[in-house]
Amino acid sequence: GAVVGFVAGLKQYMNPPMIGVILGVVIGLTPLANIFYPSAETFAEASVVTKMAVAIPKSAMELVEMMAGSLLAIQTMVLAASLLPTDGPKDKPLNWRELLSPQSKLEVAALLIVLIVRFLVVPFAGLGLVSVFQNLNWLPNDPICYLVVLVQAVMPSAQNIVLLMNLQSSTRPLAPTMARILLQLYLLSVVPLALWMGALLPMIGLGGA
């Protein structure tokens, strides 16, 4: 019925990064945080039995954090591997002109849309949200906090989309195209990032004398 259809549709969005985000939110917003991240005072005052019981989830979380530290390197390797040709002779040298320029009008349109959204729409939306949160006192009066939030709004897209495309056979053929668009986006993002940082720093009081 409808429940089965909903569960089947939900499974399509359940990938390892999404599961990790959900688990992180559940642990961080519930008392489970005291088990996986016990404070030094609580751990020092606990009995030996309690320390042994808490040490297991604490050690497991430290192991997960160690594995998560390699995520960026793995994502970069996946992005680079997705740029390599999957057909033809393996010893054929890479054509950097093909990698650094769109290969069709559709790719040109996709790249332009991404550039407009990432470096115009999202930054202005981020500025508006920060202004609203300031008026509602939902953000601390800290320029560094504002800088972190606004920098996230002006950054180019992450590499997760290429990783997710490689997880499913139906979207794997699209991974090279997306990897190529991301590579072009990273190269083109240098100028708008410099402009936005030059505008944001004085705006939040970090522009210097």
N, C-alpha and C positions, 0 to 999 in steps of 0.2 A: 504494500500500500504506500501511502504517502510517507510513512516513517522509513520504510525500506529505501524509497527513492531519495529521501533526505540524507540518510546515512551513506548511501552509495555516492551521492554528489559530494558529501563532506569528505569522503575518502580521497577524492581527487585532489583536494587541497592539503591533505595531511602528508607533508613531506618532512624529512629530517630537520631542516631549519625551522619550519613552522612548529613542529613538536617541541623543539628546543626552546622556542620563544614562549610557548604556552606553559611548559614546565617551569621556566624561569619566572614567569609572572605568578604562577601558583605558589612557588616556593617563596618568592620575595614578598608577597602580600598576605601570607598566612603565617601562623606560628611555626610552620616548618622551617622558616628562616633561622629560628633559634636552635634547630637541630643541625642543619647543614652549615650554618655560620654562627656558632656560639661565640659570645664575647669572651675576651680574655679574662675578665673578672668572674664570669659565670664558670668558665672552665677551671679557673684556679681554685674556686671555693667548692667545687663538686667533689663528691666522694670518689674513691678509686673505681667502684663499679660503674658509677655514672660516667666517669671519664672514659672508661673502656667502651661503654655503650655509645657515647657521643663520638668517639674517635672513628668508628666505622663509617658513618655517613659523612663525617668531616673529611676523612681521607679519600672517600669516594668522590666528593665534590672537588677536592684538590686535584685528583687524577683527571676529572672531566675538564677542569680549568686548564690543566697542562695540555690536554688534547686539543682544546679550543684555541690555544695559542698558535697552533699550526694551521688553523683554518685559512688565514690570509694567504699563506704560502701555497696551500693546496688549491685555493681558488685561482691564484695567479697561474699555477701550472695547468689547471683545467682550461683557463682562458687561452693560454698559449697553445695548448694541444688542440683546441677547437679551431685555431687559425690554420693548422696544418691541413693540406689536402688529403682527403680520404680515398681518392681515386687517382689513377694515373701512376707513373713511375715514382717510387719513393725517393729516389735520388735527385729529383727535379728541384732546382733551386727555387726559393720563394720569390714571387714577384711582389716586391714591396709596393709598387705602384697600385696593384690591385688591392692590397691590404689597406692602404692609406687613402683610397678614394672609393666612393660608392660605385657599384657595378651596374646599377640600373636606376631608372627614374623613381621606382618604388623605394629604393634604399635612400635616394636623395630626399624624398618626401618624408620618410621615416626619420632620418637624421635631423632634418629641419624641425619637425614636430617635437622631437625629443629635446633639441636645443632650446626651443621657445618655452617649452613646459618647464625644463629643469632650471633655466637661467633667467626666466622672466616671471612665469606664473607662480611657481613654487616659492621663490624668494619673496615676492610681494605678499603672497599668502602667509608666509612665515612671519614677515614684519607685522602684518595685521594681527595674527594670533598672539604674538609677543606683546603687542600693544594692549590687546584685550586682556591678556593674563596679568599684565602690569596693573591695569585698572581694577581688576578683581583681586589683586594681592595674592595671586596664585604662584608667582615667581619671587624668589628672594631678590632684594635690591643689591644685586651683585653683577657688575659688568662682565665678569668672566662667565657667569651663567648665561647671560644674554648672548655672549659671543659664541658659546658652544652651541646653543639652540639655533642661532642664525647661520652659523657656518654649516651645520647639517642641512639647512634649507638650500644653500647655494652649491653644495657639492654635487658632482656628477653621479650618475646612477652606479650602484654597486654591481659586483660581478656575480651576485647570487642567481640572477636570471639565467646565466649561461650554465651554472651548476645544476639548476633545477631542470633545464631543458635536456641535459645529458642524462637525467635520471629516468626519463620515460622514452620508450622507443618511438612513440608517436611524434614527439617534439625534438628528438635528437638530430634529425636532418636540418633543423632550423638553427641549431647551436652555432655553426660556423658563421652564418650571416649575422646573428646577434653579437657574436664575439668581435666580428669585424666592425660593426656599428659602434660598439663600446670602445674599441681601440681608437676609432676616429673621434668619438666623443671626448675621450680623455685628452687627445691632442688639442682639440678645439677649445677645451674648457680652460686653458691657461689664461686667455685674455679676459673672459667674463669673471673668472675667479679673482683675478687681480683687481678688476674694476669694482667688484662687490666688496672685497676686503678693504679697498681704499675708501669706500663709502660707509661701510659698517663701523669701522674702528672709531672714526670721529663721532659717529652717531651715538655710540654707547660710552663715549668718554675715554677711549683708549688710544686716541690718535696721537698723543704726545704733545709736547710743546711746539 
